[in-house]
Amino acid sequence: MLFSIITPSFRSSAWLKLCIASVADQGIELEHIVQDSLSDDGTLDWLMLDQRVRACAEKDAGMYDAVNRGLKKSGGDFLAYLNCDEQYLPGTLKAVADYFDRHPDIDVLFADCLVVDDKGECFCYRKVQVPFKYHTMVSHLQIFTCSTFFRRRIIDNHGLFFNTQWRDLGDAEWVLRLLEAKIRMGVLRRFTSTFTDTGANMNLSANAKREKQLMADSAPSWARKLEFALVWQHRLRRLFGGLYRQKPFDYAIYTLASPDRRVVHHVEHPTFLWKSRLESPFI
């Protein structure tokens, strides 16, 4: 098995159908494990019959526990997790496999992502760099898990599962442990995935804000004092890396109005500005 994709699921039936479709048409050997936490919205009526996925319905202790359960069941050489409101763009997994083949020393791969609205229209693009430890602690994690891929050996050899004590910022805490373990990381400069800004995403919750403060408080005092400088260092890295520039482009995704066929969208004037998050440091 080349890829194992894990999707944690709970009461997200309509979005999950789009997510599954975007994995199923990748044209590469994979297994898609959906860990559903006993949804009561009709999800299980169709999910357990969907031959495209390996569906597991069992109560979990939150999203990261669901992902860990899926990882422990998985058999792929390359692993990733994709939330219900996220999708892979065409050719993503082939491009990721090619990258790993060319870079046998890289264990974790970050790629670029598109942020879309609930109709599939592009809000903005997000180009990534390898995260910097102290910026992540005091500001934010600048990568997206929907465009993060990793080799099985970081699980088998290092036991780097997600910490289920974190309910919303477990991905940031996981990346910090990757950095601490000196896991080799790379960047694929390609849009691989879409993240749907529904306005009710987990990272906007009160608990997410509480955990963000806990993470900032765990940073060294010098890093907290130099937060402003760390944020601007991050932005300058992005500026000089060309991450604020993008030519017009097309992308194709499934939408609620078209769940069975990808719809092509054209972006004539791409922007990196996530307008609904302008009050946050996520730039």
Residue pairs with C-beta under 8 A, 6 or more apart in sequence:
1 29
1 30
1 31
1 74
1 75
1 76
1 77
2 28
2 29
2 30
2 76
2 77
2 78
2 93
2 97
3 26
3 28
3 29
3 30
3 31
3 76
3 77
3 78
3 79
3 80
3 93
3 96
3 97
4 30
4 31
4 33
4 70
4 71
4 74
4 75
4 76
4 78
4 79
4 80
5 23
5 30
5 31
5 32
5 33
5 76
5 79
5 80
5 81
5 82
6 33
6 35
6 66
6 67
6 70
6 71
6 74
6 79
6 80
6 81
6 82
7 16
7 19
7 20
7 23
7 32
7 33
7 34
7 35
7 53
7 70
7 81
7 82
7 83
7 84
8 35
8 37
8 60
8 63
8 66
8 67
8 70
8 81
8 83
8 84
9 16
9 34
9 35
9 36
9 37
9 39
9 43
9 47
9 66
9 84
10 36
10 37
10 39
10 66
11 39
11 40
11 41
11 43
12 39
12 43
12 84
12 85
13 39
13 41
13 42
13 43
13 46
14 256
14 259
15 84
15 85
15 196
16 34
16 43
16 47
16 84
17 254
17 259
18 87
18 253
18 254
18 255
18 256
18 259
19 82
19 83
19 84
19 85
19 86
19 87
20 32
20 34
20 50
20 52
20 53
21 87
21 254
21 259
21 260
22 87
22 88
22 89
22 253
22 254
23 30
23 32
23 52
23 82
23 88
24 32
24 52
25 90
25 262
26 88
26 90
26 91
26 92
26 93
26 94
27 91
27 94
28 93
28 94
28 97
30 76
30 93
31 54
31 74
31 75
31 76
32 52
32 53
32 54
33 53
33 54
33 56
33 70
33 73
33 74
34 47
34 53
34 54
34 55
34 56
34 70
35 56
35 58
35 60
35 66
35 67
35 69
35 70
36 43
36 44
36 47
36 55
36 56
36 57
36 58
37 58
37 59
37 60
37 66
38 44
38 57
38 58
38 59
39 47
39 57
44 57
47 53
47 55
47 57
48 55
48 57
54 73
56 69
56 70
56 73
58 69
60 66
60 69
61 164
62 164
62 167
63 83
63 167
63 170
63 202
64 162
64 163
64 164
64 166
64 167
64 170
65 162
65 164
67 81
67 162
68 161
68 162
68 164
70 81
71 79
71 81
71 155
71 161
74 152
76 152
77 151
77 152
78 96
78 97
78 100
78 149
78 150
78 151
78 152
79 149
79 150
79 151
79 152
79 155
80 148
80 149
80 150
81 145
82 88
82 146
82 193
83 145
83 146
85 195
85 196
85 198
85 201
86 146
86 193
86 194
86 195
86 196
87 146
87 193
87 194
87 253
87 254
88 146
88 192
88 193
89 114
89 191
89 192
89 193
89 194
89 251
89 252
89 253
90 252
90 262
92 111
92 192
92 193
95 188
95 190
95 192
96 109
96 111
96 149
96 188
96 192
99 106
99 109
99 186
99 188
100 106
100 109
100 149
100 151
103 186
105 184
106 184
106 185
106 186
107 150
107 151
107 153
107 154
107 183
107 184
107 185
108 148
108 149
108 150
108 151
108 154
108 178
108 183
108 184
108 185
108 186
109 148
109 149
109 150
109 185
109 186
109 187
109 188
110 128
110 129
110 130
110 131
110 143
110 147
110 148
110 185
110 186
110 187
110 188
111 128
111 147
111 148
111 149
111 187
111 188
111 189
111 190
111 191
111 192
111 193
112 125
112 126
112 127
112 128
112 147
112 188
112 189
112 190
112 191
112 192
113 125
113 126
113 128
113 144
113 146
113 147
113 191
113 192
113 193
113 194
113 195
114 122
114 124
114 125
114 126
114 191
114 193
114 194
114 195
114 251
115 122
115 123
115 124
115 125
115 126
115 194
115 195
115 196
115 197
115 274
116 122
116 123
116 194
116 195
116 196
116 197
116 253
117 123
117 196
117 197
118 196
118 198
118 256
119 255
119 256
119 257
120 194
120 253
120 254
120 255
120 256
120 263
120 265
121 265
122 251
122 265
122 267
122 270
123 197
123 274
123 275
123 276
124 270
124 271
124 272
124 273
124 274
124 275
125 191
125 246
125 267
125 270
125 271
125 272
126 142
126 144
126 195
126 272
126 274
127 189
127 238
127 241
127 243
127 246
127 272
128 142
128 143
128 144
128 147
128 187
128 243
129 142
129 187
129 237
129 238
129 241
129 243
130 185
130 186
130 187
131 141
131 142
131 143
131 175
131 179
132 230
132 233
132 234
132 237
133 176
133 179
133 180
134 219
134 220
134 223
134 230
135 142
135 230
135 231
135 233
135 234
136 142
136 172
136 175
136 176
136 179
137 176
137 215
137 216
137 218
137 219
137 223
138 216
138 219
138 223
138 224
138 227
138 230
139 227
139 230
139 231
139 234
139 281
140 172
140 212
140 280
140 281
140 282
141 169
141 171
141 172
141 175
142 234
142 282
143 175
144 193
144 195
145 171
146 193
146 194
146 195
147 192
147 193
148 171
154 160
154 178
154 183
155 161
158 181
158 183
160 174
160 177
160 178
160 181
160 183
162 170
162 171
162 173
162 174
163 170
163 173
163 174
163 177
164 170
166 173
166 211
167 207
167 211
168 202
168 203
168 205
168 207
168 208
168 211
169 203
169 208
169 211
169 212
169 215
172 215
173 215
178 185
191 249
191 251
194 251
194 253
197 274
197 276
199 276
202 208
216 224
216 227
217 224
223 230
231 281
235 283
238 244
238 283
243 272
244 272
246 270
246 272
247 270
248 266
248 267
248 268
248 269
248 270
249 266
249 267
249 270
250 264
250 265
250 266
250 267
251 264
251 265
251 267
252 262
252 263
252 264
252 265
253 262
253 263
253 265
254 260
254 261
254 262
254 263
255 263
257 263
272 283
273 283
274 282
274 283
